[in-house]
């Protein structure tokens, strides 16, 4: 029998609209090997790795008359070359040109008649490198067991890992009669399925909390966390179908210097950089910023789960929290302290919103990589709960390779929802922190300005570190002893 789509995954199909395509993406930059890297090589690599992601050879099939949620069926006409495509930049092949191409690719919805993913090999970068741009629908990357295609294509060494023998053969697609029969059987044996089938796209938090309020104690705290309206800002406006994309590179050692000198964690320092950038960007726009003003950010957080707790050999779960970014505070060190205090207080008081509760309320789930940040809320809820999503995924501090080509940078692309004009995704990898800024094209024509503000906010914090060290030297008569690097 075909696999029934979960209520959470189906909600991403139902909430999708021309202005809000529900796919996450990533842009990875690679060094070209001496022998070069071409489209055939990428196709061969993806073919080898498809056994790790069986969902990537399945497509969505609707049940007649909408009597049940859609099902996953094998794509009998699956053609990997349809999904793995190629493109090239005109000269000079700048990063700005690449970002423009990424924005256009990400603006396009995926073809629902085929498996919901695409990948592009982008050639012609000025420095001789190449890029791989990937897109995966949120319904495709679901739960603890799912993995994104961009993750399994990478190896920890130049020598590609051994791959399993691919014995996949598509199962015959079910007929309408078979789909209806399965749906009626599920409704008869599991009446709750009928309720889920017609209520996956609900947007009113009161109705949702009432329907599932008895299922878990975490629902109450989750509802309270998301019920408060967010502060008004130019980030929360009606959005269109076209996007902008910008990237920023920051040295991880700079972030660690900020953490070591001014306190907090690496994550706190990164949020302080984003807060400083948003403050400068608002001021450059002529938006009045009072000292008490904040922007509310939704922060999805992945948490390791021991094998005994997860029941399947360990894994990841997701928590999320709303953090108020103090954009009104002029002192960068104080901004960092305020952010650090909020997160420490929430963690110590167990006030993080549980992943299970959020999933039941508004479509938040625990997929891999930055897709977890996109599975946050239903479309009509976004502007009420928060101003923007910030996803931060700690990556490996060692090189990764795709068919022998070293990845030198990676930038997430987190989708937007209704009235949400900006998302910020970032990953720390091999000594760097890589920001991907994704925005509505009309709402943020000055996205490049915000990108430059990120660099300036980092420099502002580093300058404050220098002045703090000088002050300590004067007071103590010698340079302060550095603490151990530690983890974030």
DRENDO-1510 file (C-alpha; in Angstrom, 1 decimal, always signed):
<recs>
REC; n; res; u; v; w
REC; 1; UNK; +0.0; +0.0; +0.0 .
REC; 2; UNK; +1.2; +3.6; -0.6 .
REC; 3; UNK; +2.5; +5.6; +2.3 .
REC; 4; UNK; +0.1; +8.2; +3.7 .
REC; 5; UNK; +1.5; +11.7; +4.1 .
REC; 6; UNK; +1.5; +12.9; +7.6 .
REC; 7; UNK; -0.7; +15.7; +8.7 .
REC; 8; UNK; +2.2; +18.0; +9.2 .
REC; 9; UNK; +3.8; +17.3; +5.8 .
REC; 10; UNK; +0.4; +17.6; +4.1 .
REC; 11; UNK; +0.0; +21.1; +5.7 .
REC; 12; UNK; +3.0; +22.3; +3.7 .
REC; 13; UNK; +1.3; +21.3; +0.4 .
REC; 14; UNK; -2.0; +23.0; +1.5 .
REC; 15; UNK; -0.4; +26.2; +2.7 .
REC; 16; UNK; +1.7; +26.6; -0.5 .
REC; 17; UNK; +0.7; +29.5; -2.7 .
REC; 18; UNK; +2.4; +31.3; -5.7 .
REC; 19; UNK; +3.9; +33.8; -3.3 .
REC; 20; UNK; +5.0; +31.2; -0.7 .
REC; 21; UNK; +6.6; +28.1; -2.3 .
REC; 22; UNK; +7.3; +25.7; +0.5 .
REC; 23; UNK; +10.8; +24.5; -0.3 .
REC; 24; UNK; +14.1; +24.9; +1.5 .
REC; 25; UNK; +17.3; +25.3; -0.4 .
REC; 26; UNK; +21.1; +25.5; -0.1 .
REC; 27; UNK; +23.9; +26.9; -2.2 .
REC; 28; UNK; +27.3; +25.2; -1.9 .
REC; 29; UNK; +30.5; +26.4; -3.5 .
REC; 30; UNK; +33.2; +23.9; -4.5 .
REC; 31; UNK; +36.8; +23.9; -5.7 .
REC; 32; UNK; +37.1; +22.4; -9.1 .
REC; 33; UNK; +39.4; +19.4; -9.1 .
REC; 34; UNK; +42.3; +19.3; -11.7 .
REC; 35; UNK; +40.3; +17.1; -14.0 .
REC; 36; UNK; +37.2; +19.4; -13.7 .
REC; 37; UNK; +33.7; +18.7; -12.6 .
REC; 38; UNK; +30.8; +18.4; -15.1 .
REC; 39; UNK; +27.1; +17.7; -15.2 .
REC; 40; UNK; +27.6; +14.0; -15.9 .
REC; 41; UNK; +29.7; +13.7; -12.8 .
REC; 42; UNK; +27.1; +15.2; -10.6 .
REC; 43; UNK; +24.3; +13.1; -12.1 .
REC; 44; UNK; +26.4; +10.0; -11.4 .
REC; 45; UNK; +27.0; +11.1; -7.8 .
REC; 46; UNK; +23.3; +11.7; -7.2 .
REC; 47; UNK; +22.3; +8.4; -8.8 .
REC; 48; UNK; +24.7; +6.6; -6.4 .
REC; 49; UNK; +23.2; +8.4; -3.3 .
REC; 50; UNK; +19.5; +8.1; -4.1 .
REC; 51; UNK; +19.2; +4.8; -2.2 .
REC; 52; UNK; +19.8; +6.8; +1.0 .
REC; 53; UNK; +16.8; +9.0; +0.2 .
REC; 54; UNK; +14.0; +6.8; -1.1 .
REC; 55; UNK; +11.4; +9.6; -0.9 .
REC; 56; UNK; +13.3; +11.5; -3.6 .
REC; 57; UNK; +12.0; +9.0; -6.2 .
REC; 58; UNK; +8.4; +9.3; -5.1 .
REC; 59; UNK; +5.8; +11.8; -6.0 .
REC; 60; UNK; +2.6; +13.1; -4.4 .
REC; 61; UNK; -0.7; +11.5; -5.4 .
REC; 62; UNK; -4.0; +13.0; -4.3 .
REC; 63; UNK; -6.8; +10.9; -3.1 .
REC; 64; UNK; -10.0; +11.3; -5.2 .
REC; 65; UNK; -12.5; +13.8; -3.7 .
REC; 66; UNK; -9.9; +14.7; -1.0 .
REC; 67; UNK; -11.3; +12.0; +1.3 .
REC; 68; UNK; -7.8; +11.5; +2.9 .
REC; 69; UNK; -4.4; +13.1; +2.9 .
REC; 70; UNK; -2.3; +12.6; -0.2 .
REC; 71; UNK; +0.0; +9.5; -0.5 .
REC; 72; UNK; +3.5; +9.0; -1.7 .
REC; 73; UNK; +3.8; +6.8; -4.8 .
REC; 74; UNK; +6.9; +5.6; -6.7 .
REC; 75; UNK; +7.5; +7.7; -9.8 .
REC; 76; UNK; +7.4; +5.1; -12.6 .
REC; 77; UNK; +8.9; +7.6; -15.1 .
REC; 78; UNK; +11.6; +8.9; -12.7 .
REC; 79; UNK; +14.4; +10.6; -14.6 .
REC; 80; UNK; +17.3; +11.8; -12.5 .
REC; 81; UNK; +18.4; +14.2; -15.3 .
REC; 82; UNK; +15.1; +16.0; -15.0 .
REC; 83; UNK; +16.0; +16.9; -11.4 .
REC; 84; UNK; +19.7; +17.4; -11.8 .
REC; 85; UNK; +20.2; +20.3; -14.1 .
REC; 86; UNK; +23.0; +22.6; -15.2 .
REC; 87; UNK; +23.4; +26.4; -15.6 .
REC; 88; UNK; +26.2; +28.8; -16.2 .
REC; 89; UNK; +26.9; +32.4; -15.3 .
REC; 90; UNK; +27.9; +35.0; -17.9 .
REC; 91; UNK; +31.2; +36.7; -17.5 .
REC; 92; UNK; +32.6; +37.7; -15.1 .
REC; 93; UNK; +30.8; +35.1; -13.0 .
REC; 94; UNK; +30.6; +37.2; -9.8 .
REC; 95; UNK; +29.0; +36.2; -6.5 .
REC; 96; UNK; +26.3; +38.9; -7.1 .
REC; 97; UNK; +25.4; +37.1; -10.4 .
REC; 98; UNK; +25.2; +33.8; -8.6 .
REC; 99; UNK; +23.0; +35.3; -5.9 .
REC; 100; UNK; +20.7; +36.7; -8.6 .
REC; 101; UNK; +20.4; +33.2; -10.3 .
REC; 102; UNK; +19.7; +31.6; -6.9 .
REC; 103; UNK; +16.9; +34.1; -6.2 .
REC; 104; UNK; +15.3; +33.3; -9.5 .
REC; 105; UNK; +15.6; +29.5; -9.1 .
REC; 106; UNK; +14.2; +29.6; -5.6 .
REC; 107; UNK; +11.3; +31.7; -6.6 .
REC; 108; UNK; +10.0; +29.0; -8.9 .
REC; 109; UNK; +7.6; +26.4; -7.4 .
REC; 110; UNK; +8.5; +22.7; -7.8 .
REC; 111; UNK; +6.6; +20.5; -10.3 .
REC; 112; UNK; +4.0; +18.6; -8.2 .
REC; 113; UNK; +3.7; +15.9; -10.9 .
REC; 114; UNK; +7.2; +14.7; -10.1 .
REC; 115; UNK; +9.4; +14.1; -7.0 .
REC; 116; UNK; +9.6; +17.5; -5.2 .
REC; 117; UNK; +13.3; +18.4; -5.6 .
REC; 118; UNK; +15.7; +20.0; -8.0 .
REC; 119; UNK; +19.5; +20.4; -8.1 .
REC; 120; UNK; +21.5; +22.7; -10.3 .
REC; 121; UNK; +25.2; +22.6; -11.3 .
REC; 122; UNK; +26.2; +26.2; -11.8 .
REC; 123; UNK; +29.4; +26.7; -13.8 .
REC; 124; UNK; +31.3; +29.9; -14.8 .
REC; 125; UNK; +32.2; +31.3; -11.4 .
REC; 126; UNK; +35.0; +33.9; -11.7 .
REC; 127; UNK; +37.6; +32.0; -9.5 .
REC; 128; UNK; +37.2; +28.8; -11.4 .
REC; 129; UNK; +35.0; +27.2; -8.7 .
REC; 130; UNK; +31.5; +25.9; -9.2 .
REC; 131; UNK; +28.2; +25.9; -7.2 .
REC; 132; UNK; +25.5; +23.4; -6.5 .
REC; 133; UNK; +22.1; +24.8; -5.8 .
REC; 134; UNK; +19.5; +22.4; -4.2 .
REC; 135; UNK; +15.8; +22.7; -3.6 .
REC; 136; UNK; +13.7; +20.2; -1.5 .
REC; 137; UNK; +10.0; +20.6; -0.6 .
REC; 138; UNK; +9.2; +20.8; +3.1 .
REC; 139; UNK; +6.8; +17.9; +2.7 .
REC; 140; UNK; +9.7; +15.8; +1.4 .
REC; 141; UNK; +12.0; +16.3; +4.4 .
REC; 142; UNK; +10.1; +15.0; +7.3 .
REC; 143; UNK; +10.8; +13.8; +10.8 .
REC; 144; UNK; +13.7; +12.1; +12.4 .
REC; 145; UNK; +14.2; +9.4; +9.7 .
REC; 146; UNK; +14.3; +11.8; +6.7 .
REC; 147; UNK; +17.5; +13.2; +5.1 .
REC; 148; UNK; +18.0; +15.9; +2.6 .
REC; 149; UNK; +19.7; +15.0; -0.7 .
REC; 150; UNK; +22.3; +17.8; -0.2 .
REC; 151; UNK; +23.4; +16.1; +3.0 .
REC; 152; UNK; +24.0; +12.6; +1.6 .
REC; 153; UNK; +26.0; +13.8; -1.5 .
REC; 154; UNK; +28.9; +14.9; +0.8 .
REC; 155; UNK; +31.8; +12.8; +2.0 .
REC; 156; UNK; +34.3; +13.5; +4.8 .
REC; 157; UNK; +37.2; +12.6; +2.5 .
REC; 158; UNK; +38.2; +13.2; -1.1 .
REC; 159; UNK; +37.7; +9.5; -1.8 .
REC; 160; UNK; +33.9; +8.9; -2.2 .
REC; 161; UNK; +32.4; +6.5; +0.3 .
REC; 162; UNK; +31.2; +3.1; -0.8 .
REC; 163; UNK; +27.5; +3.1; -1.8 .
REC; 164; UNK; +24.9; +0.4; -1.6 .
REC; 165; UNK; +23.8; -1.5; -4.7 .
REC; 166; UNK; +20.7; +0.2; -6.1 .
REC; 167; UNK; +18.0; -2.4; -6.6 .
REC; 168; UNK; +15.1; +0.1; -6.8 .
REC; 169; UNK; +12.2; -0.8; -9.0 .
REC; 170; UNK; +9.1; +1.4; -9.0 .
REC; 171; UNK; +6.0; -0.2; -7.5 .
REC; 172; UNK; +2.9; +0.1; -9.7 .
REC; 173; UNK; +0.9; +3.2; -9.0 .
REC; 174; UNK; -2.4; +2.5; -7.2 .
REC; 175; UNK; -5.7; +3.1; -9.0 .
REC; 176; UNK; -8.3; +5.6; -7.8 .
REC; 177; UNK; -10.4; +2.7; -6.5 .
REC; 178; UNK; -7.5; +1.3; -4.5 .
REC; 179; UNK; -6.8; +4.8; -3.0 .
REC; 180; UNK; -10.5; +5.2; -2.0 .
REC; 181; UNK; -10.6; +1.7; -0.5 .
REC; 182; UNK; -7.5; +2.4; +1.6 .
REC; 183; UNK; -8.9; +5.8; +2.7 .
REC; 184; UNK; -12.3; +4.2; +3.7 .
REC; 185; UNK; -10.4; +1.4; +5.6 .
REC; 186; UNK; -8.4; +4.0; +7.6 .
REC; 187; UNK; -11.4; +6.0; +8.4 .
REC; 188; UNK; -13.3; +2.9; +9.6 .
REC; 189; UNK; -10.4; +1.5; +11.7 .
REC; 190; UNK; -8.9; +4.9; +12.8 .
REC; 191; UNK; -11.6; +7.6; +13.1 .
REC; 192; UNK; -9.0; +10.1; +14.1 .
REC; 193; UNK; -7.6; +9.9; +10.6 .
REC; 194; UNK; -10.8; +11.5; +9.3 .
REC; 195; UNK; -10.3; +14.5; +11.6 .
REC; 196; UNK; -6.7; +15.0; +10.5 .
REC; 197; UNK; -7.6; +14.7; +6.9 .
REC; 198; UNK; -9.8; +17.7; +6.9 .
REC; 199; UNK; -7.9; +19.9; +9.4 .
REC; 200; UNK; -4.3; +19.9; +8.4 .
REC; 201; UNK; -4.3; +23.5; +7.1 .
REC; 202; UNK; -6.0; +25.2; +10.1 .
REC; 203; UNK; -4.6; +28.6; +11.0 .
REC; 204; UNK; -6.5; +29.6; +14.1 .
REC; 205; UNK; -4.4; +28.7; +17.1 .
REC; 206; UNK; -7.4; +28.5; +19.4 .
REC; 207; UNK; -9.1; +25.8; +17.3 .
REC; 208; UNK; -5.9; +23.8; +17.0 .
REC; 209; UNK; -5.1; +24.0; +20.7 .
REC; 210; UNK; -8.6; +22.9; +21.5 .
REC; 211; UNK; -8.4; +19.9; +19.2 .
REC; 212; UNK; -5.1; +18.6; +20.4 .
REC; 213; UNK; -4.9; +20.2; +23.9 .
REC; 214; UNK; -5.3; +16.9; +25.7 .
REC; 215; UNK; -2.6; +15.1; +23.7 .
REC; 216; UNK; +0.5; +16.6; +25.4 .
REC; 217; UNK; +1.2; +19.0; +28.3 .
REC; 218; UNK; +3.6; +21.0; +26.1 .
REC; 219; UNK; +0.7; +22.4; +24.1 .
REC; 220; UNK; -0.2; +25.0; +26.7 .
REC; 221; UNK; +3.2; +26.5; +26.9 .
REC; 222; UNK; +3.6; +26.4; +23.1 .
REC; 223; UNK; +0.2; +28.2; +22.6 .
REC; 224; UNK; +1.2; +30.9; +25.1 .
REC; 225; UNK; +4.6; +31.4; +23.4 .
REC; 226; UNK; +3.1; +31.9; +19.9 .
REC; 227; UNK; -0.1; +33.8; +20.8 .
REC; 228; UNK; +1.5; +37.1; +21.7 .
REC; 229; UNK; +1.6; +39.4; +18.6 .
REC; 230; UNK; +5.0; +40.4; +17.3 .
REC; 231; UNK; +6.1; +44.0; +17.1 .
REC; 232; UNK; +5.4; +45.8; +13.8 .
REC; 233; UNK; +8.3; +46.2; +11.4 .
REC; 234; UNK; +9.0; +46.6; +7.7 .
REC; 235; UNK; +9.9; +42.9; +7.8 .
REC; 236; UNK; +6.2; +41.9; +8.1 .
REC; 237; UNK; +4.4; +43.0; +5.0 .
REC; 238; UNK; +2.5; +41.3; +2.1 .
REC; 239; UNK; +5.0; +39.5; -0.1 .
REC; 240; UNK; +5.0; +38.6; -3.8 .
REC; 241; UNK; +6.4; +35.8; -5.9 .
REC; 242; UNK; +9.9; +37.0; -6.6 .
REC; 243; UNK; +12.9; +36.8; -4.2 .
REC; 244; UNK; +16.3; +38.3; -3.5 .
REC; 245; UNK; +19.3; +36.3; -2.1 .
REC; 246; UNK; +22.5; +37.6; -0.5 .
REC; 247; UNK; +25.4; +35.9; +1.2 .
REC; 248; UNK; +27.9; +37.0; +3.9 .
REC; 249; UNK; +31.1; +35.2; +5.1 .
REC; 250; UNK; +32.3; +35.7; +8.7 .
REC; 251; UNK; +35.3; +34.0; +10.3 .
REC; 252; UNK; +34.4; +31.6; +13.1 .
REC; 253; UNK; +37.5; +32.7; +15.0 .
REC; 254; UNK; +36.1; +36.3; +15.0 .
REC; 255; UNK; +32.9; +35.0; +16.5 .
REC; 256; UNK; +34.8; +33.0; +19.1 .
REC; 257; UNK; +36.8; +36.1; +20.0 .
REC; 258; UNK; +33.6; +38.0; +20.7 .
REC; 259; UNK; +32.3; +35.2; +22.8 .
REC; 260; UNK; +35.6; +34.8; +24.7 .
REC; 261; UNK; +35.9; +38.5; +25.4 .
REC; 262; UNK; +32.4; +39.7; +25.9 .
REC; 263; UNK; +30.8; +36.5; +27.2 .
REC; 264; UNK; +27.9; +34.3; +26.2 .
REC; 265; UNK; +28.1; +31.5; +23.6 .
REC; 266; UNK; +28.9; +31.4; +20.0 .
REC; 267; UNK; +25.2; +31.3; +19.2 .
REC; 268; UNK; +24.7; +34.4; +21.4 .
REC; 269; UNK; +27.5; +36.2; +19.5 .
REC; 270; UNK; +26.0; +35.4; +16.1 .
REC; 271; UNK; +22.6; +36.7; +17.2 .
REC; 272; UNK; +24.3; +39.9; +18.5 .
REC; 273; UNK; +25.8; +40.3; +15.0 .
REC; 274; UNK; +22.4; +39.9; +13.4 .
REC; 275; UNK; +20.8; +42.2; +15.9 .
REC; 276; UNK; +23.4; +44.9; +15.2 .
REC; 277; UNK; +22.9; +44.5; +11.5 .
REC; 278; UNK; +19.1; +44.9; +11.8 .
REC; 279; UNK; +19.5; +48.0; +13.9 .
REC; 280; UNK; +21.8; +49.6; +11.4 .
REC; 281; UNK; +19.5; +48.6; +8.5 .
REC; 282; UNK; +16.4; +50.1; +10.1 .
REC; 283; UNK; +18.3; +53.3; +10.8 .
REC; 284; UNK; +19.5; +53.5; +7.2 .
REC; 285; UNK; +15.9; +53.1; +6.1 .
REC; 286; UNK; +14.9; +56.0; +8.3 .
REC; 287; UNK; +12.8; +53.8; +10.7 .
REC; 288; UNK; +12.8; +55.4; +14.2 .
REC; 289; UNK; +14.5; +53.1; +16.6 .
REC; 290; UNK; +13.8; +53.7; +20.3 .
REC; 291; UNK; +16.0; +52.2; +23.0 .
REC; 292; UNK; +13.3; +49.8; +24.1 .
REC; 293; UNK; +12.5; +48.6; +20.6 .
REC; 294; UNK; +13.0; +44.9; +19.8 .
REC; 295; UNK; +12.4; +42.5; +16.9 .
REC; 296; UNK; +11.2; +39.0; +17.7 .
REC; 297; UNK; +13.0; +36.1; +16.1 .
REC; 298; UNK; +11.9; +32.4; +16.0 .
REC; 299; UNK; +14.9; +30.2; +16.7 .
REC; 300; UNK; +14.6; +26.5; +15.9 .
REC; 301; UNK; +17.1; +24.5; +17.9 .
REC; 302; UNK; +18.1; +20.9; +17.2 .
REC; 303; UNK; +18.9; +18.8; +20.3 .
REC; 304; UNK; +20.6; +15.5; +20.4 .
REC; 305; UNK; +18.5; +12.7; +21.9 .
REC; 306; UNK; +20.2; +9.7; +23.6 .
REC; 307; UNK; +19.4; +6.3; +22.2 .
REC; 308; UNK; +17.4; +5.2; +25.3 .
REC; 309; UNK; +15.2; +8.3; +25.0 .
REC; 310; UNK; +14.6; +8.2; +21.2 .
REC; 311; UNK; +14.0; +4.5; +21.1 .
REC; 312; UNK; +15.8; +4.1; +17.7 .
REC; 313; UNK; +19.5; +4.5; +18.3 .
REC; 314; UNK; +19.6; +8.2; +19.0 .
REC; 315; UNK; +18.8; +11.1; +16.8 .
REC; 316; UNK; +17.7; +14.7; +16.8 .
REC; 317; UNK; +14.7; +16.5; +18.2 .
REC; 318; UNK; +13.8; +20.1; +17.8 .
REC; 319; UNK; +13.0; +22.9; +20.2 .
REC; 320; UNK; +12.2; +26.4; +19.3 .
REC; 321; UNK; +12.1; +29.7; +21.2 .
REC; 322; UNK; +11.1; +33.3; +20.6 .
REC; 323; UNK; +13.9; +35.7; +21.3 .
REC; 324; UNK; +13.6; +39.4; +21.4 .
REC; 325; UNK; +16.5; +41.0; +19.6 .
REC; 326; UNK; +17.3; +44.4; +21.3 .
REC; 327; UNK; +17.6; +46.5; +18.1 .
REC; 328; UNK; +17.0; +49.7; +20.2 .
REC; 329; UNK; +20.2; +49.2; +22.3 .
REC; 330; UNK; +23.1; +51.3; +21.1 .
REC; 331; UNK; +25.9; +49.5; +22.9 .
REC; 332; UNK; +26.9; +46.2; +21.1 .
REC; 333; UNK; +28.2; +44.6; +24.3 .
REC; 334; UNK; +24.9; +45.3; +26.1 .
REC; 335; UNK; +23.0; +43.8; +23.2 .
REC; 336; UNK; +25.0; +40.6; +23.5 .
REC; 337; UNK; +24.5; +40.5; +27.2 .
REC; 338; UNK; +20.7; +40.9; +26.8 .
REC; 339; UNK; +20.5; +38.1; +24.2 .
REC; 340; UNK; +22.7; +35.8; +26.3 .
REC; 341; UNK; +20.6; +36.4; +29.4 .
REC; 342; UNK; +17.4; +35.6; +27.6 .
REC; 343; UNK; +18.7; +32.3; +26.1 .
REC; 344; UNK; +20.3; +31.2; +29.4 .
REC; 345; UNK; +17.2; +32.0; +31.4 .
REC; 346; UNK; +15.0; +30.1; +28.9 .
REC; 347; UNK; +17.3; +27.1; +28.9 .
REC; 348; UNK; +17.7; +26.9; +32.7 .
REC; 349; UNK; +14.0; +27.4; +33.2 .
REC; 350; UNK; +13.0; +24.8; +30.5 .
REC; 351; UNK; +11.0; +27.4; +28.7 .
REC; 352; UNK; +11.9; +26.3; +25.2 .
REC; 353; UNK; +8.9; +25.5; +23.2 .
REC; 354; UNK; +8.8; +21.8; +22.7 .
REC; 355; UNK; +9.0; +20.5; +19.1 .
REC; 356; UNK; +6.1; +18.1; +19.5 .
REC; 357; UNK; +3.8; +20.9; +20.7 .
REC; 358; UNK; +4.8; +23.3; +17.9 .
REC; 359; UNK; +4.3; +20.6; +15.3 .
REC; 360; UNK; +0.8; +19.9; +16.4 .
REC; 361; UNK; -0.1; +23.6; +16.5 .
REC; 362; UNK; +1.3; +25.0; +13.3 .
REC; 363; UNK; +3.4; +22.7; +11.2 .
REC; 364; UNK; +6.8; +22.9; +13.0 .
REC; 365; UNK; +8.7; +19.7; +12.6 .
REC; 366; UNK; +12.3; +18.2; +12.9 .
REC; 367; UNK; +13.7; +17.7; +9.4 .
REC; 368; UNK; +17.4; +17.8; +8.6 .
REC; 369; UNK; +19.5; +20.9; +8.1 .
REC; 370; UNK; +17.8; +24.2; +7.7 .
REC; 371; UNK; +14.4; +22.8; +6.6 .
REC; 372; UNK; +13.7; +22.6; +10.4 .
REC; 373; UNK; +13.5; +26.4; +10.5 .
REC; 374; UNK; +11.0; +26.6; +7.7 .
REC; 375; UNK; +8.5; +24.1; +9.3 .
REC; 376; UNK; +7.5; +26.7; +11.9 .
REC; 377; UNK; +3.9; +28.0; +11.4 .
REC; 378; UNK; +0.9; +28.2; +9.2 .
REC; 379; UNK; +0.8; +31.1; +6.8 .
REC; 380; UNK; -1.7; +33.3; +8.6 .
REC; 381; UNK; +0.2; +33.0; +11.9 .
REC; 382; UNK; +3.6; +34.2; +10.9 .
REC; 383; UNK; +3.4; +37.9; +11.3 .
REC; 384; UNK; +1.6; +37.6; +14.6 .
REC; 385; UNK; +4.2; +35.5; +16.3 .
REC; 386; UNK; +7.6; +36.8; +15.1 .
REC; 387; UNK; +9.3; +39.1; +12.8 .
REC; 388; UNK; +11.8; +36.7; +11.2 .
REC; 389; UNK; +13.2; +33.2; +11.4 .
REC; 390; UNK; +16.9; +32.7; +12.1 .
REC; 391; UNK; +18.2; +29.2; +11.7 .
REC; 392; UNK; +21.7; +28.3; +12.9 .
REC; 393; UNK; +23.1; +24.9; +12.2 .
REC; 394; UNK; +26.6; +24.1; +13.6 .
REC; 395; UNK; +28.4; +22.2; +10.8 .
REC; 396; UNK; +31.6; +20.1; +10.8 .
REC; 397; UNK; +34.9; +22.0; +11.3 .
REC; 398; UNK; +36.6; +19.8; +8.7 .
REC; 399; UNK; +36.3; +19.8; +4.9 .
REC; 400; UNK; +33.6; +17.9; +3.1 .
REC; 401; UNK; +33.7; +16.7; -0.5 .
REC; 402; UNK; +31.3; +16.0; -3.4 .
REC; 403; UNK; +32.8; +13.4; -5.7 .
REC; 404; UNK; +36.3; +14.6; -4.7 .
REC; 405; UNK; +35.6; +18.3; -4.9 .
REC; 406; UNK; +36.1; +20.2; -1.7 .
REC; 407; UNK; +33.2; +22.3; -0.4 .
REC; 408; UNK; +34.5; +25.8; +0.5 .
REC; 409; UNK; +31.3; +27.5; +1.6 .
REC; 410; UNK; +27.6; +26.7; +2.1 .
REC; 411; UNK; +24.6; +29.1; +2.3 .
REC; 412; UNK; +21.1; +28.1; +3.5 .
REC; 413; UNK; +18.0; +29.4; +1.9 .
REC; 414; UNK; +15.0; +29.3; +4.3 .
REC; 415; UNK; +11.6; +29.9; +2.6 .
REC; 416; UNK; +9.2; +32.7; +3.5 .
REC; 417; UNK; +5.7; +32.6; +4.7 .
REC; 418; UNK; +2.8; +35.1; +4.3 .
REC; 419; UNK; +3.8; +38.6; +5.6 .
REC; 420; UNK; +7.3; +37.4; +6.4 .
REC; 421; UNK; +9.7; +39.3; +4.1 .
REC; 422; UNK; +13.1; +38.0; +5.4 .
REC; 423; UNK; +14.7; +34.8; +6.7 .
REC; 424; UNK; +18.3; +34.4; +7.9 .
REC; 425; UNK; +20.0; +31.0; +7.6 .
REC; 426; UNK; +23.5; +30.3; +8.6 .
REC; 427; UNK; +25.9; +27.4; +9.0 .
REC; 428; UNK; +29.3; +27.2; +10.7 .
REC; 429; UNK; +31.6; +25.1; +8.6 .
REC; 430; UNK; +35.4; +24.5; +8.4 .
REC; 431; UNK; +36.4; +27.7; +10.2 .
REC; 432; UNK; +33.7; +30.0; +8.7 .
REC; 433; UNK; +30.2; +31.2; +9.4 .
REC; 434; UNK; +28.1; +31.5; +6.2 .
REC; 435; UNK; +24.9; +33.6; +6.1 .
REC; 436; UNK; +22.2; +33.2; +3.6 .
REC; 437; UNK; +19.7; +36.1; +3.5 .
REC; 438; UNK; +16.5; +35.3; +1.6 .
REC; 439; UNK; +14.0; +38.1; +1.1 .
REC; 440; UNK; +11.0; +39.3; -0.9 .
REC; 441; UNK; +12.2; +41.2; -3.9 .
REC; 442; UNK; +9.9; +44.2; -3.6 .
REC; 443; UNK; +9.9; +44.4; +0.2 .
REC; 444; UNK; +13.7; +44.4; +0.6 .
REC; 445; UNK; +15.3; +46.1; -2.5 .
REC; 446; UNK; +18.1; +47.0; -0.1 .
REC; 447; UNK; +19.0; +43.4; +0.9 .
REC; 448; UNK; +22.6; +44.0; -0.1 .
REC; 449; UNK; +22.7; +46.9; +2.5 .
REC; 450; UNK; +21.6; +44.5; +5.2 .
REC; 451; UNK; +24.3; +42.1; +4.1 .
REC; 452; UNK; +26.9; +44.8; +4.5 .
REC; 453; UNK; +25.4; +45.7; +7.9 .
REC; 454; UNK; +26.2; +42.2; +9.1 .
REC; 455; UNK; +29.9; +42.7; +8.4 .
REC; 456; UNK; +29.8; +46.1; +10.1 .
REC; 457; UNK; +28.0; +44.7; +13.1 .
REC; 458; UNK; +30.8; +42.0; +13.4 .
REC; 459; UNK; +33.5; +44.8; +13.2 .
REC; 460; UNK; +31.6; +46.8; +15.8 .
REC; 461; UNK; +31.7; +43.9; +18.3 .
REC; 462; UNK; +35.4; +43.2; +17.5 .
REC; 463; UNK; +36.2; +46.9; +18.2 .
REC; 464; UNK; +34.4; +46.6; +21.5 .
REC; 465; UNK; +36.5; +43.5; +22.2 .
REC; 466; UNK; +39.7; +45.5; +21.6 .
REC; 467; UNK; +38.6; +48.3; +23.9 .
REC; 468; UNK; +37.6; +45.8; +26.6 .
REC; 469; UNK; +41.0; +44.1; +26.4 .
REC; 470; UNK; +42.8; +47.5; +26.6 .
REC; 471; UNK; +40.8; +48.5; +29.6 .
REC; 472; UNK; +41.6; +45.3; +31.4 .
REC; 473; UNK; +45.3; +45.7; +30.7 .
REC; 474; UNK; +45.2; +49.2; +32.2 .
REC; 475; UNK; +43.4; +48.0; +35.3 .
REC; 476; UNK; +45.3; +44.7; +35.8 .
REC; 477; UNK; +48.6; +45.7; +34.4 .
REC; 478; UNK; +48.7; +42.8; +32.0 .
REC; 479; UNK; +46.7; +41.1; +29.3 .
REC; 480; UNK; +43.8; +39.0; +30.6 .
REC; 481; UNK; +44.2; +35.3; +30.7 .
REC; 482; UNK; +42.1; +33.7; +27.9 .
REC; 483; UNK; +39.6; +31.0; +28.8 .
REC; 484; UNK; +39.5; +27.7; +27.1 .
REC; 485; UNK; +37.8; +27.8; +23.7 .
REC; 486; UNK; +35.1; +25.3; +24.7 .
REC; 487; UNK; +31.9; +24.7; +22.7 .
REC; 488; UNK; +29.2; +27.1; +21.8 .
</recs>
